Amino acid sequence: MARFTSAVDVPHPVEAAFAWHERPGALQRLSPPWESTTVEQPPTSLAVGTRVVLRPRILGPVSIRWVAEHTAYDPPHLFRDVQRSGPFAAWDHRHRFEATGPGSSRLTDDVTYEVPLGALGRAVAGDMVAGRITRMFRYRHRQLLDDLAAHRRATERGTGTMQVAITGASGLIGTALAALLTTGGHEVLRLVRRPARAVHEVSWDPGTGAVDLEALRRVDAVVHLAADPITPRPLTAAKRRSLTDSRVRGTAAIARAMAALAADERPRTLVSASGVNVYGDRGDQVVTERDPPGSGRFLTDLAVAWEAAAAPARDAGVRTVLVRTGVVLDPGATILQVLGTLAKLGGAAPIGSGKQWWPWITLDDTVGIYHHALVTPELDGPVNATAPNPVTNREFTRTLTRVLRRPMVPFAVPAALPRTVLGDLADDLLFTSMRVLPARAGATGYVFRHPDLEGGLRHVLGR
């Protein structure tokens, strides 16, 4: 049997560290994005006998069902889970918590495990497995510390527990945001485009504008994320209509529903998604929320109309925050899938001149800014969800190849090539230059987890 032990000092009471692990979103928050693990059956608690079912990726698209059972529970000092079936010949994980002071504690993860095939498995895959476990727990400890710090800042602002309704809760940002909120003790209602099947689901229809007003009376805030994804393919007339309808009509439906409620019944806050494309091509100009929107490109005009659709809620007195999101870094995001694959093949190169500015942000900081918008009463209007250190396309490519330990091709991809494949969308996605800074997030006290690109890439890629 191999053994792995790792400890982290937590500047929070032991009760807070243990409680974070007990809440519904903890497992999602602890799952490294590069492992592509699906939570098939989340635990309902940490009590003895409770089971969790995961589907970790083993190699490429190949995954395996991992069933773990909690076998010991002594709050706030210990819980233990043991593999009942899964990728290891054996896995026994003890989570130990101890108080180290009045407001501090230590978490120790103590794992004994055995890779399959005994001595042969240890010889072939032992070092690789040990490395993956080390990276995984390094990531888990960072997530714990950063989440607890965010929840403490919210508490210090006077934020109590909230009930938050989320549209698009099954998407990349929505899934991560729901997990972050629940680890802070908040309750999440998911607005779904089908009949509700669970107690925390609410049905809505963005096409017809139908929203369950009775359900909205119960919530403190709404986060509106639902929108058709922008995929890397030419913009047909049908796709333009789909992208426009999903953003403009969906936002208008939510905003009108909130405005229709009596002032003492409606949610106090609407946090609605938008994009940095609202600024248009600005070259090397530094852009903040004070700058006016641009015009003339499809995604720019779409973002302007998207934000305008939230007006009914704002006009009714609802605090309305418009989160203008940049290029989100996650292994599942198209930009990293494409450039990461090219880099691993030794073919990553700047696109066009490489001088265009890319306003990037990690997924954790994206949901961090949404959380910040919810718990910061003085924040309203547009808020840029971008890292404080934007980079050019050439710098992005150079940093990515360095993180992946691959060379950068010494020539650029001609701009005509992506334009041939993507049509007009190539200019909107790849060649529009936006040197966007998150001025309002910083001014209202948001603390970035990953302010620099290399650290952000290493976090999301496990490098």
C-alpha positions in Angstrom: 0.0 0.0 0.0 1.2 3.5 -0.9 0.6 6.4 1.4 0.0 10.1 0.7 -0.2 12.8 3.4 -0.6 16.5 3.0 -1.5 19.2 5.5 -2.7 22.8 5.1 -3.0 25.5 7.7 -6.4 27.2 7.6 -6.8 30.7 9.0 -10.3 29.9 10.1 -11.9 28.1 13.1 -11.9 24.3 12.8 -15.7 24.4 12.8 -15.7 26.6 9.7 -13.3 24.3 7.8 -15.3 21.2 8.6 -18.6 22.9 7.8 -17.3 23.9 4.3 -16.7 20.2 3.5 -20.2 19.2 4.7 -22.1 21.6 2.4 -23.5 20.4 -1.0 -21.1 22.2 -3.3 -17.9 21.1 -1.6 -17.2 18.0 -3.8 -17.7 20.0 -7.0 -15.3 22.7 -5.7 -12.7 20.1 -4.8 -12.7 18.4 -8.2 -9.8 19.6 -10.4 -10.9 20.7 -13.8 -8.2 18.9 -15.7 -9.4 15.6 -14.3 -12.8 16.0 -16.0 -14.5 14.2 -13.2 -18.3 14.0 -13.3 -20.2 13.9 -10.0 -22.8 11.2 -10.9 -24.3 11.0 -7.3 -23.3 13.7 -4.8 -23.2 12.8 -1.1 -26.2 13.9 0.9 -24.0 14.3 3.9 -20.7 13.0 5.4 -22.5 10.6 7.8 -21.5 7.0 8.0 -23.0 4.9 5.2 -23.4 7.8 2.8 -22.1 7.1 -0.7 -20.8 9.2 -3.5 -20.5 8.1 -7.1 -17.9 9.8 -9.5 -16.9 9.2 -13.1 -13.3 10.3 -13.3 -11.6 10.3 -16.7 -8.9 7.7 -17.0 -7.5 8.3 -20.4 -9.0 10.5 -23.1 -12.8 9.9 -23.3 -12.5 6.7 -21.2 -14.0 7.0 -17.7 -14.7 4.6 -14.8 -17.4 4.5 -12.1 -15.9 5.3 -8.7 -18.1 4.5 -5.7 -16.9 5.7 -2.3 -18.6 5.3 1.1 -18.2 7.3 4.2 -17.1 5.0 7.1 -16.3 7.4 9.9 -17.8 10.8 11.0 -16.7 12.8 14.0 -17.5 16.5 13.5 -15.5 18.7 13.5 -12.5 16.5 13.7 -12.7 13.7 11.2 -14.5 12.0 8.3 -13.3 9.1 6.3 -14.2 7.7 2.9 -13.3 4.3 1.4 -13.5 3.1 -2.1 -16.1 0.3 -2.7 -15.4 0.1 -6.4 -13.4 2.1 -8.8 -10.0 2.8 -10.4 -7.8 1.8 -7.4 -7.2 -1.7 -6.0 -7.8 0.1 -2.6 -8.4 3.7 -1.5 -8.8 4.9 2.1 -9.0 8.7 2.8 -9.0 10.2 6.3 -9.8 13.9 6.5 -8.4 15.1 9.9 -9.2 18.6 11.3 -7.6 20.1 14.4 -7.8 23.4 16.0 -4.4 25.3 16.2 -5.7 28.4 17.8 -8.9 30.4 18.6 -9.4 31.2 14.9 -7.1 28.8 13.1 -7.0 25.1 12.3 -5.2 22.5 10.2 -6.5 20.0 7.7 -4.5 16.8 7.1 -5.4 14.6 4.2 -4.2 11.1 4.9 -4.6 8.6 2.0 -3.5 5.0 1.7 -4.0 3.5 -1.7 -3.0 0.6 -4.0 -2.9 0.9 -7.8 -4.3 -2.1 -9.8 -2.1 -5.0 -10.9 0.1 -5.0 -7.8 3.8 -4.8 -8.4 3.4 -4.4 -12.1 0.9 -1.5 -11.7 3.3 0.2 -9.2 6.2 -0.2 -11.7 4.3 1.1 -14.7 2.0 3.7 -13.2 3.1 4.3 -9.6 4.9 7.6 -10.1 2.3 8.9 -12.5 -0.5 8.2 -10.0 1.5 9.7 -7.1 2.0 12.9 -9.2 -1.7 13.2 -10.0 -2.6 12.8 -6.4 -0.1 15.5 -5.3 -1.5 17.9 -7.9 -5.1 17.1 -6.9 -4.6 17.8 -3.2 -2.6 21.0 -3.9 -5.6 22.2 -5.9 -8.1 21.1 -3.2 -6.3 23.0 -0.5 -6.1 26.2 -2.6 -9.8 26.0 -3.3 -10.6 25.5 0.4 -8.5 28.5 1.5 -9.8 30.8 -1.3 -13.5 29.9 -0.8 -13.3 30.3 2.9 -11.7 33.7 2.4 -14.4 34.8 0.0 -17.1 33.7 2.4 -15.4 35.5 5.3 -15.3 38.8 3.3 -19.0 38.4 2.5 -19.8 37.9 6.2 -17.7 41.0 7.1 -19.9 43.0 4.7 -22.9 41.9 6.7 -24.2 39.4 4.2 -26.4 36.7 5.7 -27.4 33.5 4.0 -29.4 34.1 0.8 -31.7 32.2 -1.5 -30.4 32.7 -5.1 -32.2 31.6 -8.3 -29.9 30.8 -11.2 -30.7 30.4 -14.9 -28.2 28.4 -16.8 -27.2 26.6 -13.6 -26.1 23.5 -15.6 -23.5 25.4 -17.7 -19.8 25.9 -17.0 -20.2 29.1 -15.0 -23.6 28.2 -13.4 -22.4 24.8 -12.1 -19.3 26.4 -10.5 -21.2 29.3 -9.1 -23.9 27.1 -7.5 -21.2 25.1 -5.8 -19.5 28.2 -4.5 -22.7 29.6 -3.1 -23.8 26.4 -1.4 -20.4 26.1 0.3 -21.1 29.5 1.8 -24.4 28.3 3.3 -26.6 29.9 0.6 -29.5 28.1 -1.0 -29.7 27.8 -4.8 -32.8 27.4 -6.9 -32.2 26.3 -10.5 -34.5 27.7 -13.2 -34.9 25.0 -15.8 -36.5 24.9 -19.2 -38.7 21.9 -18.5 -41.2 20.9 -15.8 -39.5 21.1 -12.3 -38.6 17.7 -11.0 -37.0 18.6 -7.7 -37.6 20.9 -4.7 -34.8 23.2 -5.8 -36.0 23.6 -9.4 -38.2 26.2 -10.9 -39.7 26.0 -14.4 -39.4 28.9 -16.9 -39.7 29.4 -20.6 -37.5 32.1 -22.1 -39.2 31.7 -25.5 -42.6 32.7 -24.2 -41.5 34.8 -21.3 -43.2 32.5 -18.7 -41.6 32.6 -15.3 -42.9 31.2 -12.0 -43.6 34.4 -10.1 -44.5 32.6 -7.0 -41.1 31.0 -6.9 -39.3 34.4 -7.4 -41.1 35.8 -4.4 -39.1 33.5 -2.2 -35.6 34.5 -3.5 -33.2 37.3 -2.5 -31.4 37.5 -5.8 -31.4 36.2 -9.4 -28.3 35.3 -11.4 -29.2 35.1 -15.1 -26.6 33.1 -17.1 -28.8 31.2 -19.6 -27.7 31.8 -23.3 -27.0 29.7 -26.3 -23.2 29.1 -26.5 -21.1 30.8 -29.1 -19.5 27.9 -30.9 -16.5 28.2 -33.3 -18.4 27.9 -36.6 -19.7 30.4 -39.1 -22.6 32.6 -38.1 -25.5 31.6 -40.2 -28.7 33.7 -40.1 -30.4 31.0 -38.0 -27.4 31.0 -35.5 -27.6 34.8 -35.3 -31.3 34.6 -34.4 -30.7 31.9 -31.9 -27.9 33.8 -30.1 -29.9 37.0 -30.1 -33.2 35.4 -28.9 -31.5 33.4 -26.1 -29.8 36.5 -24.7 -32.3 39.3 -25.4 -35.6 37.5 -25.0 -34.4 35.5 -22.0 -33.0 38.5 -20.1 -36.2 40.5 -20.9 -38.3 37.6 -19.5 -36.4 37.5 -16.2 -36.3 41.3 -15.9 -40.1 41.7 -16.6 -41.0 39.0 -14.2 -39.0 40.6 -11.4 -40.5 44.0 -12.2 -44.0 42.5 -12.1 -43.7 41.6 -8.4 -44.7 44.0 -5.7 -41.7 46.1 -4.4 -41.7 44.2 -1.0 -41.8 40.8 -2.7 -39.4 41.0 -5.6 -35.7 39.9 -5.4 -33.5 42.7 -4.4 -30.7 41.9 -6.9 -30.3 40.8 -10.5 -26.9 39.8 -11.7 -27.0 39.3 -15.4 -24.4 37.9 -17.8 -22.9 40.0 -20.6 -19.6 40.0 -22.4 -16.5 42.3 -22.9 -17.4 42.3 -26.7 -19.7 45.2 -25.7 -16.6 47.5 -26.0 -15.8 46.5 -29.6 -12.3 46.7 -31.1 -10.3 49.3 -29.1 -6.7 48.5 -30.2 -4.2 49.3 -27.4 -6.6 51.5 -25.5 -7.1 50.6 -21.8 -10.8 50.1 -21.3 -12.8 50.2 -18.0 -16.5 50.3 -17.1 -16.4 54.0 -17.6 -15.9 53.7 -21.3 -19.0 53.6 -23.6 -20.0 50.5 -25.6 -18.8 50.1 -29.2 -20.8 49.2 -32.3 -20.6 47.7 -35.7 -19.7 44.1 -35.0 -22.3 41.3 -34.4 -21.1 40.3 -30.9 -20.7 44.0 -29.9 -24.2 44.9 -31.0 -25.6 41.8 -29.4 -24.0 42.6 -26.0 -25.4 46.1 -26.1 -28.9 44.7 -26.7 -28.4 41.9 -24.1 -27.7 44.5 -21.4 -30.5 46.8 -22.5 -33.0 43.9 -22.0 -32.4 44.0 -18.2 -33.8 47.5 -18.0 -37.3 46.5 -16.7 -35.7 45.2 -13.5 -33.4 48.2 -13.0 -36.3 50.6 -13.7 -38.3 48.8 -11.0 -35.6 49.5 -8.4 -33.8 46.2 -8.5 -30.1 46.5 -8.1 -28.9 45.3 -11.5 -25.3 44.2 -12.1 -24.1 43.4 -15.7 -21.1 41.1 -15.6 -19.0 41.6 -18.7 -17.1 38.4 -19.0 -13.8 37.9 -20.9 -12.1 34.8 -22.2 -12.8 32.2 -19.4 -9.9 29.8 -18.8 -11.0 26.2 -18.2 -9.9 22.9 -19.8 -13.4 22.6 -21.2 -13.3 26.0 -22.9 -12.9 26.1 -26.6 -9.9 28.4 -26.6 -7.8 26.1 -24.4 -9.0 23.0 -26.1 -7.8 24.3 -29.5 -4.6 26.1 -28.5 -3.8 23.5 -25.9 -4.0 20.7 -28.4 -1.9 22.6 -30.9 0.7 23.3 -28.3 0.9 19.7 -27.3 1.4 18.8 -31.0 4.2 21.5 -31.2 2.1 23.8 -33.3 0.8 26.7 -31.2 1.5 30.0 -32.8 0.2 33.6 -32.5 -2.9 34.3 -34.6 -2.6 37.1 -37.2 -0.4 39.9 -35.9 -0.6 38.5 -32.3 -0.9 42.1 -31.1 -4.6 42.0 -30.3 -5.4 42.1 -26.5 -7.2 39.1 -25.0 -9.1 39.9 -21.7 -8.8 36.5 -20.0 -10.0 35.3 -16.6 -10.0 32.0 -14.8 -13.3 30.2 -14.1 -12.8 30.6 -10.3 -12.4 34.3 -10.6 -15.4 34.5 -12.9 -17.7 32.9 -10.4 -15.8 34.9 -7.7 -16.9 38.1 -9.3 -20.5 36.9 -9.6 -20.4 36.0 -5.9 -18.9 39.4 -5.2 -21.7 41.1 -7.1 -24.3 39.3 -5.0 -22.8 40.2 -1.7 -21.7 43.8 -2.4 -24.7 46.1 -2.1 -22.9 49.2 -3.5 -22.1 47.5 -6.8 -24.5 48.0 -9.7 -24.3 48.6 -13.4 -21.5 47.1 -15.6 -18.7 45.1 -14.0 -15.8 43.7 -16.0 -15.1 40.0 -15.2 -11.5 40.0 -16.5 -8.1 39.5 -14.8 -6.2 42.7 -13.9 -3.4 41.8 -16.3 -4.7 41.3 -19.8 -2.2 40.0 -22.4 -1.8 40.1 -26.2 -2.5 37.0 -28.2 1.2 36.5 -28.7 1.9 36.7 -24.9 -1.0 34.3 -24.3 0.4 31.8 -26.7 3.9 32.1 -25.4 2.7 31.6 -21.8 0.5 28.6 -22.6 3.4 26.8 -24.4 5.7 27.5 -21.5 3.1 26.1 -19.0 2.7 23.0 -21.2 6.4 22.7 -21.8 6.1 22.9 -25.6 7.8 25.2 -28.0 6.0 28.1 -29.7 6.1 28.0 -33.5 8.3 30.9 -34.7 5.7 32.0 -37.3 2.1 33.3 -37.0 -1.1 31.8 -38.3 -2.3 33.9 -41.2 -5.5 35.8 -40.3 -7.0 34.5 -43.6 -7.0 30.9 -42.3 -9.4 31.3 -39.3 -11.5 33.8 -41.3 -11.9 31.1 -44.0 -13.1 28.6 -41.3 -15.2 30.9 -39.1 -16.2 33.7 -41.3 -17.1 37.0 -39.6 -17.0 35.2 -36.2 -13.2 35.0 -36.5 -12.9 38.8 -36.2 -15.2 38.9 -33.2 -13.5 36.1 -31.3 -9.9 36.2 -32.4 -9.0 39.6 -33.8 -11.0 42.1 -31.8 -8.5 43.8 -29.5 -9.9 44.5 -26.0 -7.4 45.7 -23.3 -10.1 45.5 -20.5 -9.4 46.1 -16.8 -11.7 45.1 -13.9 -11.8 48.6 -12.3 -15.1 48.3 -10.5 -14.3 44.8 -9.1 -11.0 46.0 -7.7 -12.4 49.3 -6.3 -15.1 47.5 -4.4 -12.7 45.0 -2.7 -12.7 41.9 -4.9 -9.5 39.9 -4.4 -8.4 38.1 -7.5 -7.3 34.5 -7.0 -5.3 34.4 -10.2 -4.2 37.9 -11.3 -1.5 36.7 -13.6 -1.9 34.5 -16.7 0.8 31.9 -15.9 -0.6 31.2 -12.4 -4.1 31.1 -13.8 -3.1 28.5 -16.5 -1.2 26.4 -14.0 -4.2 26.4 -11.7 -6.8 25.2 -14.3 -4.4 22.8 -16.1 -2.8 21.3 -13.1 0.7 22.2 -14.2 
